Amino acid sequence: MLGAAFGLGLWAGGCSERTPYPGALNSPRPDERARAAIRAAETGDRDVIGILVDRLEDPDEGVRFYAILALERLTGTRMGYDYRVGWSQRRRAVQEWRRYLAEQVKVGTGRAGGEGG
């Protein structure tokens, strides 16, 4: 499990009020965004793939890390994305992810998350 392997430090401390999933993917708090990405991966929630792609541009490196892990678990690829490099180096992979999302909608899945559920 991603949470067990990577996210233990994210579960501790902080405010007791938390944003419910999947809204936490857009939380102002990086720890909530990261936790939500872990949950998406653990539950196989393909409906949030579009939001996870948005998180690849997150200012927080940890959020980007969990977002790409979740995307890899959900889709089987990273499309060359590396969360550690600067924006100019990440941009090409993010553009590939955006094309992937557009193609998923174009082929008639009806949502950016792809098929399945």
GIDA-V211944 format. One record per pair of residues at least 4 apart in sequence whose ideal C-beta (glycine too) atoms are under 8 Angstrom apart, sorted by the first residue. I is the first residue (numbers start at 1). GAP is how many residues later the second one is. D is the distance in whole Angstrom. If there is no record, write none. Layout:
BEGIN
((I | GAP | D) (I | GAP | D))
END
This chain:
BEGIN
((1 | 4 | 6) (1 | 41 | 6) (2 | 4 | 5) (2 | 5 | 6) (2 | 36 | 5) (2 | 39 | 5) (2 | 40 | 6) (2 | 64 | 7) (2 | 67 | 6) (2 | 68 | 7) (2 | 71 | 7) (3 | 4 | 4) (3 | 5 | 7) (3 | 8 | 8) (3 | 32 | 8) (3 | 35 | 5) (3 | 36 | 8) (3 | 39 | 6) (4 | 4 | 7) (6 | 32 | 7) (6 | 59 | 8) (6 | 60 | 7) (6 | 63 | 7) (7 | 4 | 7) (7 | 27 | 7) (7 | 28 | 7) (7 | 31 | 5) (7 | 59 | 7) (8 | 4 | 8) (10 | 21 | 5) (10 | 24 | 5) (10 | 25 | 5) (10 | 28 | 7) (10 | 52 | 8) (11 | 24 | 7) (14 | 15 | 8) (14 | 17 | 6) (15 | 14 | 8) (18 | 6 | 7) (18 | 14 | 6) (19 | 4 | 5) (19 | 5 | 4) (19 | 8 | 4) (19 | 10 | 7) (19 | 13 | 5) (19 | 17 | 8) (20 | 4 | 7) (21 | 4 | 8) (21 | 15 | 5) (21 | 18 | 5) (22 | 14 | 6) (22 | 17 | 8) (22 | 18 | 7) (22 | 23 | 7) (22 | 25 | 8) (22 | 26 | 5) (22 | 29 | 7) (23 | 4 | 7) (23 | 13 | 8) (24 | 8 | 4) (24 | 9 | 7) (24 | 11 | 6) (24 | 12 | 4) (25 | 8 | 6) (25 | 11 | 4) (25 | 12 | 7) (25 | 15 | 7) (25 | 23 | 6) (25 | 26 | 5) (25 | 27 | 7) (25 | 30 | 7) (26 | 7 | 7) (26 | 25 | 7) (27 | 5 | 4) (27 | 6 | 5) (27 | 9 | 7) (29 | 4 | 7) (30 | 4 | 6) (30 | 28 | 7) (30 | 30 | 4) (30 | 32 | 6) (30 | 33 | 5) (31 | 4 | 6) (32 | 4 | 6) (33 | 4 | 7) (33 | 22 | 6) (33 | 25 | 7) (33 | 27 | 7) (33 | 30 | 5) (33 | 33 | 8) (34 | 4 | 7) (34 | 26 | 8) (34 | 28 | 5) (34 | 29 | 5) (34 | 31 | 8) (34 | 32 | 5) (35 | 4 | 6) (36 | 4 | 6) (36 | 12 | 8) (37 | 4 | 7) (37 | 15 | 6) (37 | 18 | 6) (37 | 26 | 7) (37 | 29 | 4) (37 | 30 | 5) (37 | 32 | 7) (37 | 33 | 5) (38 | 4 | 6) (38 | 28 | 6) (38 | 31 | 8) (38 | 32 | 7) (39 | 4 | 6) (39 | 6 | 7) (40 | 5 | 4) (40 | 8 | 5) (40 | 12 | 6) (40 | 30 | 5) (40 | 34 | 7) (41 | 25 | 8) (41 | 28 | 6) (41 | 29 | 4) (41 | 32 | 4) (41 | 33 | 7) (44 | 29 | 8) (44 | 30 | 7) (44 | 72 | 8) (45 | 29 | 8) (45 | 68 | 8) (46 | 28 | 6) (46 | 67 | 4) (46 | 68 | 5) (46 | 69 | 7) (46 | 70 | 5) (46 | 71 | 6) (47 | 64 | 7) (47 | 66 | 4) (47 | 70 | 7) (48 | 4 | 6) (48 | 65 | 6) (49 | 4 | 6) (49 | 22 | 7) (49 | 25 | 6) (49 | 26 | 7) (49 | 52 | 7) (49 | 55 | 8) (49 | 63 | 6) (49 | 64 | 4) (49 | 65 | 6) (50 | 4 | 7) (50 | 51 | 6) (50 | 61 | 8) (50 | 62 | 4) (50 | 63 | 6) (51 | 4 | 7) (52 | 4 | 7) (52 | 15 | 5) (52 | 18 | 5) (52 | 19 | 5) (52 | 22 | 8) (53 | 14 | 8) (53 | 18 | 7) (53 | 41 | 7) (53 | 44 | 4) (53 | 45 | 7) (53 | 47 | 8) (53 | 48 | 6) (53 | 59 | 8) (54 | 4 | 8) (55 | 8 | 6) (55 | 9 | 7) (55 | 11 | 8) (55 | 12 | 4) (56 | 8 | 6) (56 | 11 | 6) (56 | 12 | 6) (56 | 15 | 8) (56 | 25 | 6) (56 | 27 | 8) (56 | 34 | 7) (56 | 37 | 7) (56 | 38 | 5) (56 | 41 | 6) (57 | 7 | 8) (57 | 30 | 8) (57 | 33 | 8) (57 | 37 | 6) (58 | 5 | 4) (58 | 6 | 5) (58 | 9 | 7) (60 | 4 | 7) (61 | 4 | 6) (61 | 22 | 6) (61 | 23 | 7) (62 | 4 | 7) (63 | 4 | 6) (64 | 4 | 6) (64 | 19 | 4) (65 | 4 | 7) (65 | 18 | 5) (66 | 4 | 6) (67 | 4 | 6) (67 | 16 | 8) (68 | 4 | 6) (68 | 10 | 6) (68 | 13 | 5) (68 | 15 | 5) (69 | 4 | 6) (70 | 4 | 6) (71 | 4 | 6) (71 | 6 | 8) (71 | 7 | 7) (71 | 10 | 8) (71 | 26 | 7) (72 | 4 | 7) (72 | 5 | 6) (72 | 6 | 5) (75 | 25 | 8) (75 | 39 | 7) (78 | 4 | 8) (78 | 15 | 7) (79 | 14 | 5) (79 | 17 | 4) (79 | 18 | 6) (79 | 21 | 7) (80 | 12 | 7) (80 | 13 | 5) (80 | 16 | 7) (81 | 9 | 6) (81 | 12 | 4) (81 | 13 | 7) (81 | 15 | 8) (81 | 16 | 7) (82 | 7 | 7) (82 | 8 | 7) (82 | 11 | 7) (83 | 7 | 8) (85 | 4 | 4) (85 | 5 | 6) (86 | 4 | 7) (87 | 4 | 6) (90 | 4 | 6) (91 | 4 | 6) (92 | 4 | 7) (93 | 4 | 7) (94 | 4 | 6) (95 | 4 | 7) (96 | 4 | 6) (97 | 4 | 7) (98 | 4 | 6) (99 | 4 | 6) (100 | 4 | 6) (101 | 4 | 7) (101 | 11 | 5) (102 | 4 | 6) (103 | 4 | 6) (104 | 5 | 5) (104 | 7 | 8) (104 | 8 | 6) (104 | 9 | 7) (104 | 10 | 5) (104 | 11 | 8) (105 | 4 | 6) (105 | 5 | 7) (105 | 6 | 7) (105 | 7 | 6) (109 | 4 | 8) (109 | 5 | 6) (109 | 6 | 5))
END
